[in-house]
Amino acid sequence: MTTLILLAAVSPDATASRGHAGHFVVDNDRLITVYAYVDGRRIGTIEPEQTEGFAVPTGYHRFEVRCAKGSSLFEDEELLRPRELLRAEVAAWEGLLLFENHTPFGGTVYVDGEEHGWLDAGDQRRIVLAPGRAEVTLRGQGRLLDQDTVVVRTGQRSTLFAEPPAFAELEVVNPLPVAVIVRLDGLSEIRLAPGDRQTLLGVDVGRVGAEVRLASSGRVIERRGVDVLAYEGGQLLLSAPDSAPIAVHNTSQATLELFVDGRLVATVQPYGDVELDLDVGVLRLDIRDERGRTIEQKRLDIDPFVNRDLRVGSRSASAQAHHRPASSCSL
């Protein structure tokens, strides 16, 4: 609502002393910059929520206050007397939105579909809006950076932040020839068939831990983290392990030494067990007794997805290894 306040003239004689000017005072309660006009000529600028006074020659004038788009916010025709004060009050009706871009990208700001210019990362934009609910959108980098709703109230400031999303998508891809079970931090387990893939929604942005197990045996074949980015999301591409376990059972009463491709990897006590973690591929296993004699030799084809059990040191081999020939006597 716009009102005009006329103060009583100091001198009732409107023609007295042309050297005495009057004053046109504008109280700008709005949240936008307005401009004072006298007889169609702009005489000054009044910033948001500021008051400015302008000296005007005495006489009959047309007084106006306009916004930047040229719309009239106040207009009147009055006889201005010397030292008389003519006041125009421009009442607030809109609200002010302070929109801050906290995303890592610059983008174009839209309010209810209307463009409001470019906003760099870390910058702030003042947007004067009509009261009511408004949808504010920030678009950049060919994508939607943020979208939110704000309620604008007359004469009040509202602050809205464009923030990177806290959640994103994560695609899990299983190129392996076996079914697996994948467990991600804070999420339920998922089962993936050979060659399958699955997209998970609502995954926390940041580093997510993953554990991959064989569906057949439950053996863990991979543990690692995957980065889920705010806008790009993430992808977990499963990989085959480079080693596999093999359980070795010593069925003999002798202590045995196990050599893989000529390297000692373990010692097995009589009737004892040991589990080896061997590289995937074709390996040569030599089983030697305590004297260093090879009593068995095996060719192993280590499959990354198969758990193996191996029995070594048969009783017959053990007996032969400990056999002592009888001494002969002649009478």
Long-range contacts (C-beta under 8 A, 24 or more apart in sequence): 1-91, 1-93, 2-65, 2-73, 2-74, 2-88, 2-89, 2-90, 2-91, 3-89, 3-91, 4-74, 4-76, 4-86, 4-87, 4-88, 4-89, 5-87, 5-89, 6-78, 6-84, 6-86, 6-87, 7-84, 7-85, 7-86, 7-87, 8-84, 9-81, 9-82, 9-83, 9-84, 10-81, 10-82, 10-83, 10-84, 11-81, 11-82, 11-83, 12-81, 13-81, 14-58, 14-79, 14-81, 16-82, 17-82, 18-57, 18-58, 20-58, 20-82, 20-83, 21-55, 21-56, 21-57, 21-58, 21-82, 21-83, 22-55, 22-56, 22-57, 22-58, 22-80, 22-81, 22-82, 22-83, 22-84, 22-85, 22-86, 23-53, 23-54, 23-55, 23-56, 23-83, 23-84, 23-85, 23-86, 24-53, 24-54, 24-56, 24-63, 24-80, 24-86, 24-88, 25-51, 25-52, 25-53, 25-54, 25-85, 25-86, 25-87, 25-88, 26-51, 26-52, 26-53, 26-54, 26-65, 26-74, 26-87, 26-88, 26-90, 27-51, 27-87, 27-88, 27-89, 27-90, 28-52, 28-65, 28-90, 29-89, 29-90, 29-91, 29-92, 29-155, 30-73, 30-90, 30-91, 30-92, 30-93, 30-94, 30-128, 31-92, 31-94, 31-95, 31-96, 31-128, 31-155, 31-157, 32-67, 32-68, 32-94, 32-128, 33-67, 33-68, 34-65, 34-66, 34-67, 34-73, 34-90, 35-65, 35-66, 35-67, 35-68, 36-63, 36-64, 36-65, 36-88, 37-62, 37-63, 37-64, 37-65, 37-66, 38-62, 38-63, 38-64, 40-64, 46-90, 48-96, 53-85, 56-80, 56-86, 58-82, 58-84, 63-88, 65-90, 92-154, 92-155, 93-131, 93-154, 93-155, 94-128, 94-129, 94-130, 94-131, 94-152, 94-154, 94-155, 95-128, 95-129, 95-130, 95-131, 95-152, 95-153, 95-154, 95-155, 95-156, 95-157, 95-158, 96-126, 96-127, 96-128, 96-129, 96-152, 96-156, 96-157, 96-158, 97-126, 97-127, 97-128, 97-129, 97-134, 97-136, 97-150, 97-152, 97-157, 97-158, 97-159, 97-160, 98-124, 98-125, 98-126, 98-157, 98-158, 98-159, 98-160, 99-124, 99-125, 99-126, 99-127, 99-136, 99-159, 99-160, 99-161, 99-162, 100-124, 100-125, 100-159, 100-160, 100-161, 100-162, 101-125, 101-138, 101-162, 102-161, 102-162, 102-163, 102-164, 103-138, 103-140, 103-145, 103-146, 103-162, 103-163, 103-164, 104-164, 105-140, 105-141, 105-145, 106-140, 107-138, 107-139, 107-140, 107-141, 107-145, 107-162, 108-138, 108-139, 108-140, 109-136, 109-137, 109-138, 110-136, 110-137, 110-138, 110-139, 111-135, 111-136, 111-137, 119-162, 136-160, 138-162, 141-231, 143-231, 145-231, 164-205, 164-230, 164-231, 165-205, 165-230, 165-231, 166-204, 166-205, 167-201, 167-202, 167-203, 167-204, 167-205, 168-203, 168-205, 168-228, 168-229, 168-230, 168-231, 168-232, 168-233, 168-234, 169-199, 169-200, 169-201, 169-203, 169-233, 169-234, 170-199, 170-200, 170-203, 170-208, 170-226, 170-228, 170-233, 170-234, 170-235, 170-236, 171-197, 171-198, 171-199, 171-200, 171-233, 171-234, 171-235, 171-236, 172-197, 172-198, 172-199, 172-200, 172-235, 172-236, 172-238, 173-197, 173-235, 173-236, 173-237, 173-238, 174-238, 175-237, 175-238, 176-238, 176-240, 176-305, 177-305, 178-214, 178-215, 178-216, 178-305, 179-214, 179-215, 179-216, 180-212, 180-213, 180-214, 180-215, 180-221, 180-238, 181-212, 181-213, 181-214, 181-215, 181-218, 182-210, 182-211, 182-212, 182-213, 182-236, 182-238, 183-210, 183-211, 183-212, 183-213, 184-208, 184-209, 184-210, 184-236, 185-209, 185-210, 191-215, 192-238, 203-228, 203-233, 203-234, 204-228, 205-229, 205-230, 208-234, 210-236, 212-238, 214-305, 216-305, 217-307, 219-245, 219-307, 221-304, 221-305, 240-280, 240-304, 240-305, 241-280, 241-304, 242-279, 242-280, 242-304, 243-277, 243-278, 243-279, 243-280, 243-302, 243-304, 244-277, 244-278, 244-280, 244-302, 244-303, 244-304, 244-305, 244-306, 244-307, 244-308, 245-275, 245-276, 245-277, 245-278, 245-307, 245-308, 246-275, 246-276, 246-278, 246-300, 246-302, 246-307, 246-308, 246-309, 246-310, 247-273, 247-274, 247-275, 247-276, 247-307, 247-308, 247-309, 247-310, 248-273, 248-274, 248-275, 248-276, 248-310, 248-311, 248-312, 249-273, 249-309, 249-310, 249-311, 249-312, 250-274, 250-312, 250-313, 251-311, 251-312, 251-313, 251-314, 251-315, 252-312, 252-313, 252-314, 252-315, 252-317, 252-318, 252-321, 253-315, 253-318, 254-289, 254-290, 254-313, 254-318, 254-321, 254-322, 255-289, 255-290, 256-287, 256-288, 256-289, 256-295, 256-312, 256-313, 257-287, 257-288, 257-289, 257-290, 257-292, 258-285, 258-286, 258-287, 258-312, 259-285, 259-286, 259-287, 259-288, 260-284, 260-285, 260-286, 262-286, 268-312, 268-313, 278-302, 280-304, 285-310, 287-312, 287-313, 289-321, 291-321, 293-321, 295-320, 295-321
